[in-house]
Amino acid sequence: MKKKKLWIAILLLIPCLGLTSFFFYQMILWHLDSNKTKNEVKEILEVTTREEKEGNEIVYLDDSSNYLDVPFLNVDFSSLYEKNEEVVGWIQIPNTNIDYPFVQHSDNSFYLNHSFDKSYNQAGWIFLDYRNYTDFVDQNTILYAHGRLDKTMFGSLRDTLKASWYEDPTNYIVKISTPTYNYIYEIFSLYHIKTTTDYLKIRIVSVEDYQAFLTLIQGRSMVSFDTVVTPQNKILTLSTCYNDQEKMVLHAKLVKQEKRIEES
C-alpha cells in the first residue's frame, strides 16, 4: 500500500515539475529578450541624430490647438536605414519611455516577435499598420507594440493614466518624424478597454460615420482633455496590451506638420 501511494505521489509530482520547468524556461527567455531589446535601443539611440526644430515649410495647422508652438522632432534616418530598410518613422511622447523608430512590414504579425534588426524576439518592435500610408494621410494612422512589463516598447503607455503624468498638460503631445515629414499630435483620449477592433478603422467614407467614430473614441477617455476634434482632423492611434483581456489605447489629433527640406 505504501509503495502504491508513493507511485501516486510521484505521478502527481511529475506534471507539477514539468509546469515549473516550463514557466522557469519562459521567464529566462523573457529576460533574454528584454536584455536584447534594451541593448538594441541603447545602440539605436547612440547612433541616431535627433533634434528639436522650428518648422521650415508648414503645410498643415489646426488653429484650435494650444500646442502650435511646440517644436518638431527631426530625425536623421541614414543610420537607421543601414539597420533596417523597413523603418518609416520615429515616435516620441514626453515623460514616457516611448522614444523609438518604428517600422512597417507587409503584415501586422512579423514585428510581434521580431526586433528592429529583424532577428527573432518575443519583445517585438513598434510597427505601423500595414494598411496605412507612410505619409500619414489616412484618417486614422495606427501604431502597435507590446506593452512590456519592463516599460520598453509601449510598456510605459499605461503610465499616462497616472495623475503624475496627465495632470501636466505639457505631456499631451506626440511627436512623429519621418524621412519626408515631421508631425505634432495632440492627445485627446486615453483608455483601456476589453479587447475590440472597433477603434482600428483606418478610412471612413462619410463625414457622419467619421464623426460618430470620433465621438465614440473620445467618449471612452479615462482622462478629461479639453480638445476639440472634428471630421476635418486626422488622428493617430497607439494600441497595446493592458492585460490578457484588455487593450491600452491612445488617440491624438494632428496639430501641425512640416515638409522636410532635403539637404543638398
C-alpha positions as semicolon CSV with decimal commas, in nm:
position;residue;x (nm);y (nm);z (nm)
1;M;0,000;0,000;0,000
2;K;0,282;0,241;0,089
3;K;0,456;0,170;-0,240
4;K;0,132;0,239;-0,430
5;K;0,087;0,573;-0,253
6;L;0,446;0,660;-0,332
7;W;0,394;0,597;-0,701
8;I;0,075;0,806;-0,698
9;A;0,264;1,091;-0,534
10;I;0,541;1,065;-0,793
11;L;0,291;1,065;-1,080
12;L;0,123;1,375;-0,938
13;L;0,458;1,547;-0,886
14;I;0,583;1,497;-1,242
15;P;0,329;1,737;-1,407
16;C;0,399;1,997;-1,138
17;L;0,772;1,976;-1,203
18;G;0,706;1,999;-1,574
19;L;0,496;2,315;-1,536
20;T;0,753;2,469;-1,302
21;S;1,031;2,396;-1,550
22;F;0,825;2,542;-1,836
23;F;0,749;2,866;-1,652
24;F;1,112;2,895;-1,542
25;Y;1,222;2,847;-1,903
26;Q;0,974;3,110;-2,024
27;M;1,098;3,352;-1,759
28;I;1,455;3,306;-1,876
29;L;1,352;3,368;-2,237
30;W;1,159;3,682;-2,134
31;H;1,464;3,826;-1,961
32;L;1,691;3,738;-2,253
33;D;1,453;3,912;-2,496
34;S;1,426;4,208;-2,260
35;N;1,803;4,249;-2,235
36;K;1,842;4,217;-2,611
37;T;1,578;4,486;-2,667
38;K;1,736;4,724;-2,418
39;N;2,078;4,680;-2,577
40;E;1,935;4,736;-2,923
41;V;1,752;5,050;-2,811
42;K;2,071;5,183;-2,648
43;E;2,267;5,125;-2,968
44;I;2,000;5,293;-3,182
45;L;1,989;5,599;-2,957
46;E;2,369;5,628;-2,968
47;V;2,394;5,632;-3,347
48;T;2,080;5,832;-3,435
49;T;2,085;6,211;-3,453
50;R;1,765;6,370;-3,321
51;E;1,696;6,738;-3,277
52;E;1,412;6,975;-3,199
53;K;1,347;7,245;-3,456
54;E;1,103;7,508;-3,569
55;G;0,906;7,437;-3,885
56;N;1,059;7,516;-4,224
57;E;0,766;7,458;-4,454
58;I;0,442;7,422;-4,254
59;V;0,182;7,250;-4,468
60;Y;-0,091;7,196;-4,207
61;L;-0,210;7,381;-3,895
62;D;-0,505;7,315;-3,665
63;D;-0,579;7,659;-3,523
64;S;-0,797;7,512;-3,245
65;S;-0,492;7,358;-3,076
66;N;-0,297;7,509;-2,787
67;Y;0,020;7,335;-2,899
68;L;0,110;7,518;-3,218
69;D;0,436;7,646;-3,066
70;V;0,570;7,300;-2,986
71;P;0,890;7,238;-3,186
72;F;0,912;6,949;-3,429
73;L;1,127;6,642;-3,375
74;N;1,368;6,595;-3,665
75;V;1,547;6,260;-3,701
76;D;1,835;6,162;-3,928
77;F;1,731;5,822;-4,066
78;S;2,054;5,737;-4,251
79;S;2,198;5,510;-3,980
80;L;1,857;5,351;-3,923
81;Y;1,821;5,256;-4,290
82;E;2,150;5,069;-4,262
83;K;1,999;4,855;-3,985
84;N;1,652;4,808;-4,133
85;E;1,519;4,929;-4,467
86;E;1,162;4,897;-4,336
87;V;1,199;5,188;-4,094
88;V;0,935;5,453;-4,169
89;G;0,942;5,693;-3,874
90;W;1,025;5,782;-3,515
91;I;0,782;5,841;-3,226
92;Q;0,837;6,034;-2,903
93;I;0,599;6,104;-2,612
94;P;0,702;6,327;-2,318
95;N;0,775;6,163;-1,982
96;T;0,737;5,808;-2,110
97;N;0,993;5,563;-2,242
98;I;0,843;5,593;-2,589
99;D;1,129;5,729;-2,797
100;Y;1,186;5,479;-3,076
101;P;1,197;5,429;-3,451
102;F;0,903;5,237;-3,594
103;V;0,876;5,008;-3,895
104;Q;0,621;4,873;-4,142
105;H;0,602;4,522;-4,285
106;S;0,363;4,364;-4,535
107;D;0,153;4,229;-4,247
108;N;0,072;4,305;-3,882
109;S;0,234;3,991;-3,742
110;F;0,604;3,994;-3,830
111;Y;0,712;4,259;-3,576
112;L;0,510;4,099;-3,299
113;N;0,807;3,868;-3,249
114;H;1,097;4,033;-3,432
115;S;1,330;4,313;-3,323
116;F;1,426;4,621;-3,517
117;D;1,713;4,423;-3,671
118;K;1,458;4,157;-3,782
119;S;1,601;3,891;-3,552
120;Y;1,353;3,676;-3,361
121;N;1,250;3,836;-3,032
122;Q;0,923;3,794;-2,843
123;A;0,952;4,156;-2,729
124;G;0,876;4,261;-3,088
125;W;0,900;4,619;-3,210
126;I;0,679;4,922;-3,278
127;F;0,517;4,896;-3,620
128;L;0,282;5,089;-3,844
129;D;-0,034;4,911;-3,957
130;Y;0,037;4,759;-4,299
131;R;-0,285;4,918;-4,431
132;N;-0,167;5,272;-4,356
133;Y;0,017;5,502;-4,593
134;T;0,355;5,607;-4,459
135;D;0,288;5,977;-4,516
136;F;0,010;5,976;-4,251
137;V;-0,265;6,089;-4,488
138;D;-0,520;5,838;-4,357
139;Q;-0,797;5,949;-4,125
140;N;-0,660;5,710;-3,864
141;T;-0,293;5,610;-3,859
142;I;-0,224;5,319;-3,623
143;L;0,090;5,210;-3,441
144;Y;0,118;4,885;-3,245
145;A;0,366;4,743;-2,995
146;H;0,376;4,510;-2,697
147;G;0,304;4,656;-2,353
148;R;0,621;4,517;-2,196
149;L;0,640;4,496;-1,816
150;D;0,996;4,633;-1,832
151;K;0,845;4,953;-1,981
152;T;1,010;4,909;-2,322
153;M;0,812;4,942;-2,647
154;F;0,463;5,065;-2,542
155;G;0,505;4,932;-2,187
156;S;0,514;5,283;-2,039
157;L;0,193;5,386;-2,218
158;R;-0,009;5,281;-1,914
159;D;0,178;5,546;-1,713
160;T;-0,022;5,811;-1,898
161;L;-0,321;5,711;-1,683
162;K;-0,137;5,815;-1,367
163;A;-0,216;6,157;-1,221
164;S;0,154;6,241;-1,212
165;W;0,150;6,225;-1,593
166;Y;-0,191;6,355;-1,704
167;E;-0,202;6,648;-1,460
168;D;0,078;6,809;-1,663
169;P;-0,068;6,940;-1,993
170;T;0,280;6,972;-2,145
171;N;0,275;6,593;-2,174
172;Y;-0,022;6,587;-2,415
173;I;0,198;6,573;-2,722
174;V;0,311;6,301;-2,961
175;K;0,597;6,385;-3,193
176;I;0,647;6,192;-3,515
177;S;0,938;6,229;-3,753
178;T;0,954;6,057;-4,092
179;P;1,202;6,090;-4,377
180;T;0,968;6,329;-4,562
181;Y;0,751;6,499;-4,296
182;N;0,754;6,587;-3,928
183;Y;0,430;6,591;-3,726
184;I;0,292;6,717;-3,396
185;Y;-0,015;6,544;-3,249
186;E;-0,227;6,645;-2,950
187;I;-0,363;6,365;-2,730
188;F;-0,741;6,368;-2,682
189;S;-0,824;6,021;-2,549
190;L;-0,662;5,760;-2,322
191;Y;-0,827;5,441;-2,204
192;H;-0,806;5,068;-2,156
193;I;-1,090;4,851;-2,280
194;K;-1,185;4,488;-2,329
195;T;-1,019;4,374;-2,649
196;T;-1,204;4,505;-2,954
197;T;-1,117;4,620;-3,306
198;D;-1,374;4,898;-3,340
199;Y;-1,111;5,171;-3,286
200;L;-0,885;5,033;-3,561
201;K;-1,076;5,172;-3,860
202;I;-0,837;5,347;-4,096
203;R;-1,051;5,505;-4,368
204;I;-1,414;5,605;-4,308
205;V;-1,613;5,716;-4,611
206;S;-1,882;5,951;-4,482
207;V;-1,839;6,257;-4,262
208;E;-2,125;6,137;-4,042
209;D;-1,964;5,798;-3,982
210;Y;-1,628;5,956;-3,907
211;Q;-1,789;6,195;-3,658
212;A;-1,960;5,901;-3,488
213;F;-1,624;5,723;-3,472
214;L;-1,453;6,026;-3,316
215;T;-1,736;6,068;-3,064
216;L;-1,703;5,701;-2,968
217;I;-1,330;5,701;-2,902
218;Q;-1,327;6,045;-2,737
219;G;-1,610;5,941;-2,506
220;R;-1,407;5,644;-2,382
221;S;-1,126;5,856;-2,245
222;M;-1,043;5,799;-1,879
223;V;-0,872;6,138;-1,873
224;S;-1,058;6,462;-1,938
225;F;-0,894;6,654;-2,223
226;D;-1,007;6,999;-2,334
227;T;-0,953;6,913;-2,700
228;V;-1,175;6,985;-2,999
229;V;-1,177;6,702;-3,254
230;T;-1,375;6,725;-3,578
231;P;-1,405;6,520;-3,900
232;Q;-1,153;6,760;-4,053
233;N;-0,885;6,618;-3,823
234;K;-0,660;6,326;-3,900
235;I;-0,577;6,117;-3,595
236;L;-0,305;5,890;-3,462
237;T;-0,384;5,573;-3,262
238;L;-0,145;5,378;-3,041
239;S;-0,259;5,029;-2,942
240;T;-0,102;4,783;-2,698
241;C;-0,195;4,519;-2,442
242;Y;-0,312;4,636;-2,098
243;N;-0,356;4,280;-1,971
244;D;-0,460;3,944;-2,114
245;Q;-0,812;4,065;-2,190
246;E;-0,779;4,439;-2,243
247;K;-0,609;4,687;-2,473
248;M;-0,448;5,018;-2,379
249;V;-0,524;5,286;-2,636
250;L;-0,409;5,643;-2,705
251;H;-0,567;5,873;-2,964
252;A;-0,423;6,208;-3,076
253;K;-0,516;6,457;-3,345
254;L;-0,279;6,614;-3,596
255;V;-0,190;6,968;-3,490
256;K;0,069;7,063;-3,747
257;Q;0,310;6,914;-3,995
258;E;0,607;7,032;-4,194
259;K;0,764;6,908;-4,513
260;R;1,129;6,827;-4,456
261;I;1,381;7,016;-4,667
262;E;1,622;6,781;-4,839
263;E;1,985;6,858;-4,769
264;S;2,197;6,914;-5,079
